[in-house]
């Protein structure tokens, strides 16, 4: 009994911080569904371009970057039942959509854009080029995975730890490596 009570008291500040974070995001214009568990999440700009569905869990130090002009449509959409582990960055200029019941490991980077590099133009002045990233339902993204612009991940796919995904992944496929390639099927 004492141990259970102690654990609850220790976890209370994190619980309250999460509730306050949800309220702050909602007040700033983000859509945050019910029963979400949001820890120490950073949304540095444009929270009104964020859509978080019901029962989404975002662990410590997740960063949701929403850049570029607002189009009236959300740039980051995270569907119900998804869990995003700590130190993951989702960086959207066009759109990053994550399906239902996905698991995303720690230290991942999902970015829907890169730079339009041109001779004689400093990188800091180069334009961003973006293409949407769509992650299907029930996808498992291992630790340290990088997903680049324009990639579509099919339902039930598994992306092995450390993979760099530069091309579409078929539903139910297992991929790994740099660049990621198919290594099997999710049975």
C-alpha positions as CSV (number, residue, x, y, z in Angstrom):
1,X,0.0,0.0,0.0
2,X,2.8,2.5,1.0
3,X,4.7,1.8,-2.3
4,X,1.6,2.3,-4.4
5,X,0.7,5.6,-2.7
6,X,4.3,6.8,-3.0
7,X,4.4,6.0,-6.7
8,X,1.2,7.9,-7.2
9,X,2.5,10.9,-5.3
10,X,5.7,10.9,-7.3
11,X,3.8,10.7,-10.6
12,X,1.3,13.4,-9.7
13,X,3.4,16.4,-11.0
14,X,3.8,14.7,-14.4
15,X,0.1,14.0,-14.6
16,X,-0.8,17.6,-13.8
17,X,1.8,19.0,-16.2
18,X,0.3,16.8,-18.9
19,X,-3.2,18.1,-18.3
20,X,-1.9,21.7,-18.3
21,X,0.0,21.0,-21.6
22,X,-3.2,19.7,-23.2
23,X,-5.1,22.8,-22.0
24,X,-2.4,25.2,-23.3
25,X,-2.3,23.5,-26.7
26,X,-6.1,23.7,-27.0
27,X,-6.1,27.4,-26.0
28,X,-3.4,28.1,-28.6
29,X,-5.6,26.6,-31.3
30,X,-4.5,23.0,-31.6
31,X,-7.1,20.2,-31.8
32,X,-6.3,17.8,-29.0
33,X,-8.8,14.9,-28.5
34,X,-9.9,13.2,-25.3
35,X,-7.9,10.9,-23.0
36,X,-4.5,12.1,-24.5
37,X,-1.3,11.6,-22.5
38,X,1.0,14.5,-23.4
39,X,4.2,14.9,-21.5
40,X,6.9,17.5,-22.0
41,X,6.1,18.2,-25.7
42,X,7.5,21.2,-27.6
43,X,5.4,22.9,-30.3
44,X,7.6,25.8,-31.2
45,X,5.2,27.5,-33.6
46,X,1.8,27.4,-35.3
47,X,-0.1,25.1,-32.9
48,X,-3.3,25.8,-34.8
49,X,-1.9,23.5,-37.6
50,X,-1.8,20.5,-35.2
51,X,-4.5,17.8,-35.0
52,X,-4.1,15.2,-32.2
53,X,-6.9,12.6,-32.1
54,X,-8.3,10.7,-29.0
55,X,-6.1,8.4,-26.9
56,X,-2.7,9.7,-28.3
57,X,0.3,9.5,-26.1
58,X,3.3,11.8,-26.7
59,X,6.3,11.0,-24.4
60,X,8.9,13.4,-23.0
61,X,10.8,15.7,-25.3
62,X,8.7,15.1,-28.5
63,X,9.0,18.1,-30.8
64,X,6.2,18.9,-33.3
65,X,7.5,21.5,-35.8
66,X,4.9,23.2,-37.9
67,X,6.5,25.5,-40.5
68,X,5.5,27.6,-43.5
69,X,2.2,29.3,-44.4
70,X,-1.0,28.1,-42.8
71,X,-3.4,26.5,-45.4
72,X,-6.3,26.1,-43.1
73,X,-5.6,22.3,-43.0
74,X,-3.6,20.6,-40.2
75,X,0.0,20.0,-41.1
76,X,0.6,17.3,-38.5
77,X,-2.2,14.8,-37.9
78,X,-1.8,12.0,-35.3
79,X,-4.7,9.5,-35.2
80,X,-6.2,7.7,-32.3
81,X,-4.3,5.2,-30.3
82,X,-0.8,6.2,-31.5
83,X,2.2,6.4,-29.1
84,X,5.2,8.5,-29.9
85,X,8.3,7.8,-27.8
86,X,10.7,10.4,-26.3
87,X,13.0,12.7,-28.3
88,X,11.2,12.1,-31.6
89,X,10.8,15.1,-34.0
90,X,8.0,15.5,-36.5
91,X,8.8,18.4,-38.9
92,X,6.1,19.5,-41.3
93,X,5.8,22.1,-44.0
94,X,3.2,20.4,-46.1
95,X,1.7,17.4,-44.1
96,X,2.7,14.5,-41.9
97,X,-0.2,12.1,-41.2
98,X,0.2,9.2,-38.8
99,X,-2.4,6.5,-38.7
100,X,-4.3,4.8,-35.9
101,X,-2.6,2.6,-33.3
102,X,1.0,3.3,-34.5
103,X,4.1,2.9,-32.3
104,X,7.0,5.2,-32.9
105,X,10.2,4.6,-31.1
106,X,12.6,7.1,-29.5
107,X,14.9,9.4,-31.4
108,X,13.0,9.3,-34.7
109,X,12.9,12.1,-37.3
110,X,9.9,12.4,-39.7
111,X,10.3,15.4,-42.0
112,X,8.3,16.2,-45.1
113,X,10.7,18.6,-46.6
114,X,14.3,19.4,-47.6
115,X,16.1,22.4,-49.2
116,X,16.1,23.4,-52.9
117,X,19.9,23.7,-53.2
118,X,21.0,26.0,-56.0
119,X,24.5,27.1,-57.0
120,X,25.3,30.6,-55.7
121,X,22.4,30.7,-53.3
122,X,23.3,30.4,-49.6
123,X,21.6,27.4,-47.9
124,X,20.0,29.8,-45.4
125,X,18.2,31.5,-48.3
126,X,17.2,28.3,-50.2
127,X,13.6,27.4,-50.4
128,X,11.9,24.5,-48.6
129,X,10.6,21.7,-50.9
130,X,7.9,19.6,-49.3
131,X,5.9,16.5,-50.1
132,X,3.4,14.8,-47.6
133,X,4.3,11.8,-45.5
134,X,1.5,9.4,-44.9
135,X,2.0,6.6,-42.3
136,X,-0.8,4.0,-42.3
137,X,-2.5,2.3,-39.4
138,X,-0.9,-0.2,-37.0
139,X,2.7,0.7,-38.1
140,X,5.7,0.1,-35.9
141,X,8.6,2.5,-36.4
142,X,11.7,1.4,-34.5
143,X,14.2,3.6,-32.6
144,X,16.2,6.1,-34.6
145,X,14.2,5.8,-37.8
146,X,14.4,8.7,-40.3
147,X,11.5,9.1,-42.8
148,X,12.0,11.6,-45.7
149,X,9.6,13.6,-47.7
150,X,7.0,12.1,-49.9
151,X,7.1,8.6,-48.3
152,X,3.9,6.5,-47.8
153,X,4.1,3.7,-45.2
154,X,1.4,1.0,-45.7
155,X,-0.8,-0.4,-43.0
156,X,0.9,-2.9,-40.7
157,X,4.5,-2.2,-41.8
158,X,7.5,-2.5,-39.5
159,X,10.5,-0.2,-39.9
160,X,13.6,-1.6,-38.2
161,X,15.6,0.5,-35.8
162,X,18.0,3.0,-37.5
163,X,16.4,2.7,-40.9
164,X,16.4,5.6,-43.3
165,X,13.2,5.4,-45.3
166,X,13.4,7.2,-48.6
167,X,10.8,5.2,-50.6
168,X,7.3,4.0,-50.1
169,X,6.8,0.9,-47.9
170,X,4.2,-1.7,-48.9
171,X,1.5,-2.7,-46.4
172,X,2.7,-5.5,-44.1
173,X,6.4,-5.1,-45.2
174,X,9.4,-5.2,-42.9
175,X,12.2,-2.9,-43.9
176,X,15.6,-2.1,-42.4
177,X,18.9,-0.5,-43.4
178,X,20.3,2.7,-44.9
179,X,18.6,3.2,-47.2
180,X,15.8,1.0,-46.0
181,X,15.0,-2.1,-48.1
182,X,12.5,-4.9,-47.7
183,X,13.7,-7.8,-45.4
184,X,10.4,-9.7,-44.9
185,X,6.7,-9.6,-44.1
186,X,4.8,-8.8,-41.0
187,X,3.0,-12.0,-40.3
